Amino acid sequence: MKIGLSKLEEKDPFVLFDKWFKLASKHEISDPNAMSLSTSNLNSFPNVRIVLMKKFDKDGLVFFSNSRSKKGREIESNSKVAACFHWKSLEKQVRLRGKIKRITDIESDHYFSSRDRNSQIGAWASLQSKKLSKRSELEKRYNEISVKYKNKEIPRPSHWCGYIIKASSIEFWDNRAYRLHERLLFEEKKGKWISCNLFP
Ligand SMILES: Cc1cc2nc3c(=O)[nH]c(=O)nc-3n(C[C@H](O)[C@H](O)[C@H](O)COP(=O)(O)O)c2cc1C
């Protein structure tokens, strides 16, 4: 389905994002919520990896991770990030840039408690982004934690948390024939979204 970005009268990028995300949720084979997230620590090359967006609204896009991971440490030193969704089935892309921060512990607790038990154990077992000498080391940690919390509620590790990206620019890209793609850029200026089209 083509929405026609150049004729679009949408004033709010989140309304458009919501429309596209609903379409993607219908048509993508898996993980329509997968986004590449770019972080950097200012003195080094940027890093990029996939994370799963778990929630979005006007306040931002939320995902969960380990604050001691590479991304967690980079976010700590530089709150400016970029993210990108590509929905192959729709031939659409959404890019965004903005500032990131941790969500509250209560919100993270709430989401952690909704995860299945094995994933909760996994969150404790993984020292995300640290060097692993052998796979059995991870399996051993997993088994030890399973025993430790047998028949008990598993608390959220304090380093496992949610992050929210508050976008200040969002660009929608829609495939067209002959590479004459449509691009619509929204930028936030003093609390208002200003939009313009870009050459493909
Ligand atoms: C489809 C997919 C979904 C993923 N979702 C997450 C996620 O939500 N959170 C996360 O921390 N890592 C997720 N990962 C793993 C990350 O891409 C990455 O390997 C990990 O977070 C370590 O990244 P870092 O070393 O840059 O911190 C996902 C990977 C894939 C392929």
Ligand as a Chemical Component Dictionary entry (heavy atoms), coordinates in Angstrom:
data_LIG
# 
_chem_comp.id                   LIG 
_chem_comp.type                 NON-POLYMER 
_chem_comp.pdbx_formal_charge   0 
_chem_comp.three_letter_code    LIG 
# 
loop_
_chem_comp_atom.comp_id 
_chem_comp_atom.atom_id 
_chem_comp_atom.alt_atom_id 
_chem_comp_atom.type_symbol 
_chem_comp_atom.charge 
_chem_comp_atom.model_Cartn_x 
_chem_comp_atom.model_Cartn_y 
_chem_comp_atom.model_Cartn_z 
_chem_comp_atom.pdbx_ordinal 
LIG C1  C1  C 0 16.320 -9.824  16.067 1  
LIG C2  C2  C 0 17.224 -9.395  17.194 2  
LIG C3  C3  C 0 16.682 -8.810  18.317 3  
LIG C4  C4  C 0 17.488 -8.384  19.375 4  
LIG N1  N1  N 0 16.916 -7.739  20.428 5  
LIG C5  C5  C 0 17.706 -7.269  21.425 6  
LIG C6  C6  C 0 17.144 -6.496  22.475 7  
LIG O1  O1  O 0 15.947 -6.166  22.497 8  
LIG N2  N2  N 0 17.977 -6.075  23.458 9  
LIG C7  C7  C 0 19.315 -6.368  23.465 10 
LIG O2  O2  O 0 20.015 -5.978  24.390 11 
LIG N3  N3  N 0 19.875 -7.078  22.470 12 
LIG C8  C8  C 0 19.111 -7.521  21.436 13 
LIG N4  N4  N 0 19.673 -8.227  20.397 14 
LIG C9  C9  C 0 21.124 -8.504  20.443 15 
LIG C10 C10 C 0 21.889 -7.229  19.992 16 
LIG O3  O3  O 0 21.786 -7.074  18.589 17 
LIG C11 C11 C 0 23.366 -7.252  20.411 18 
LIG O4  O4  O 0 23.995 -8.416  19.943 19 
LIG C12 C12 C 0 23.533 -7.193  21.933 20 
LIG O5  O5  O 0 22.586 -6.330  22.529 21 
LIG C13 C13 C 0 24.938 -6.719  22.312 22 
LIG O6  O6  O 0 25.149 -5.454  21.759 23 
LIG P1  P1  P 0 26.292 -4.448  22.300 24 
LIG O7  O7  O 0 27.539 -5.279  22.480 25 
LIG O8  O8  O 0 26.467 -3.450  21.213 26 
LIG O9  O9  O 0 25.795 -3.860  23.573 27 
LIG C14 C14 C 0 18.892 -8.610  19.316 28 
LIG C15 C15 C 0 19.445 -9.206  18.172 29 
LIG C16 C16 C 0 18.623 -9.566  17.127 30 
LIG C17 C17 C 0 19.250 -10.144 15.887 31 
# 
loop_
_chem_comp_bond.comp_id 
_chem_comp_bond.atom_id_1 
_chem_comp_bond.atom_id_2 
_chem_comp_bond.value_order 
_chem_comp_bond.pdbx_ordinal 
LIG C1  C2  SING 1  
LIG C2  C3  SING 2  
LIG C2  C16 DOUB 3  
LIG C3  C4  DOUB 4  
LIG C4  N1  SING 5  
LIG C4  C14 SING 6  
LIG N1  C5  DOUB 7  
LIG C5  C6  SING 8  
LIG C5  C8  SING 9  
LIG C6  O1  DOUB 10 
LIG C6  N2  SING 11 
LIG N2  C7  SING 12 
LIG C7  O2  DOUB 13 
LIG C7  N3  SING 14 
LIG N3  C8  DOUB 15 
LIG C8  N4  SING 16 
LIG N4  C9  SING 17 
LIG N4  C14 SING 18 
LIG C9  C10 SING 19 
LIG C10 O3  SING 20 
LIG C10 C11 SING 21 
LIG C11 O4  SING 22 
LIG C11 C12 SING 23 
LIG C12 O5  SING 24 
LIG C12 C13 SING 25 
LIG C13 O6  SING 26 
LIG O6  P1  SING 27 
LIG P1  O7  DOUB 28 
LIG P1  O8  SING 29 
LIG P1  O9  SING 30 
LIG C14 C15 DOUB 31 
LIG C15 C16 SING 32 
LIG C16 C17 SING 33 
# 
